[in-house]
Amino acid sequence: MTEEKWQETIGTIKDSFGITSQRLEDLAEEEGGGTVEIVEFEGPLGLMKLEFISQPLVLGKKTIGSKRIGSQATVEYIHSDTEKIHRLKVYKFDPANDVWVEMEKDKGERFFQF
């Protein structure tokens, strides 16, 4: 999903359902850095949450370590300074267990049809 499509999706949700909560959080450096924008709203399936994750593109990885027994190996990722990747995760709130459940989708299937 592109940033433009994400903004269109937020606009459609605002017009159709209204937004309960919207916030921007930074991801930890261990996760590769980046940001996640979280939008919560009361949708057709109940309380729903969308996460739009933007992270730098991983260009490669470098393994650092030795072949000695008992030594540790670490992986260092090389990130792009200019290019980003975007992911969308959709959650539905399960009031019986009081947890967010990630919604699975088949390849090519759309969550929302406005």
N, C-alpha and C positions, 0 to 999 in steps of 0.2 A: 504494500500500500504506500502511496506517495503522500507527502505532506499536504498537497493540495486536496487529494481525495479525503484525507483525515479531516481537514477543515470543513469540507462539504458534509461529511458524515456528522460532525458535531453540530453544524447548522441544522441539518435535518432532524437530529434528535431534539434540539432545542425547540424547533417548530412543532414537532409531533408529540413529544412527551414532556419536555422540560427537564432540566438537569438538576439533580439533587446535590451533587458534589463534584467539583472539578479542582484538581491539584497537579502540580509538577514536582517530581522528585528526582534527585540525582542518584545514579547507580554507583555502586562501590567500584573502586579501581580494580579489585580482584575479579569483578564481573566484566571488565573491559571498559568501564566508564560509560558515559552517555547519560541520557535522561529517559524518564518514563512519565507520560502524561496519563492521568487516571480520570475517567469520567464515570460517574454513577448516576443512574436514572431509573425511574419506574417504567419498565417496558412491557411488552405484551406477555412476557413470561414471568413477570414479577420484577423484583429488584435485580438490576443488571449492572455489570461493571465492564468497561472497556479499558485496556491498557495499550497505549501506543508507545512502543519502545524504539528509541533512536540510539544507535551505537556506531562508533567508528568501524569501518570495514577492516577486517583482518587480512593483511597482505601475506603473512607467513608466520611460521613459528620456529623457534630455535630451542633445541634441547641442550641443556647444560648439565653435565655430570661426568662421572667416570665409570669404568667397567669393573671397578673393584667391588668385592663382595661387601655388602653393608652400606655402600655409599648411596646417597640420594641423588635423584635427577630432578631438575626443575625445567619447566617449559616457559619460555618467554615469548609472548605474542608481539608481532610487529603490526601496528595499527596505522591506517591512513590518516593524514592530517586534514584531508579535504573531502573524502568520500564517506558517506554514512549508509548504513542499512536500516531498514524500518521493519518492525514486526507488529502485528496486532493480535492481542489475546482477548478473548471474550469470556466473561464469567457470569454465572447465574447464582444468586444467593439461595442457599438451602436453609430455610428457617427451622426445619426439624433438627438439624445438626449444628446450626449456627456457624456455617462455613461457606466460603465461596467455592463453587465447583466450576472448573474450566470446561467450557463447551467444546466438544470435538466436532470437526467438520470433515467431510470427504473432500478430496481434491476437486476444485472447480465449483464447489457449493458456496453459495453466498448466505451470510447470516441474516442480513437485512435486505428487504426488497421494498424500496420506497417508490 
